Amino acid sequence: RLTEQQQEINSLMQRKSAVDEENAFLKNEFSNFNWKFKDKSQELDTEECAQKKEEQNRLVIKNLEEENEGLNICCADLLSDLEKLRKQEAQWKKEKSGNHAGIK
């Protein structure tokens, strides 16, 4: 009877050892999966951040293009005004020159 109990204890110890090995293996695998998950999570965070930056850059470019368009219109208006003023100046010079000739 004692031998039977000893064999049962030995069998249970062997099963416990096998279960401990399996647990160690599973813990190791879990740890590996956890690292892979963290890496993927960081990768996704980085991609998300890059996409947000890209979107911000697109908005900045769009705003700058709109501002540039407004500035181009403003410059065209100023050039037009300058041309009108030059013509007006030339007209006044003719008139002044004509007035001086009339006075002499």
Helices and strands as residue ranges (DSSP letters): H 2-103
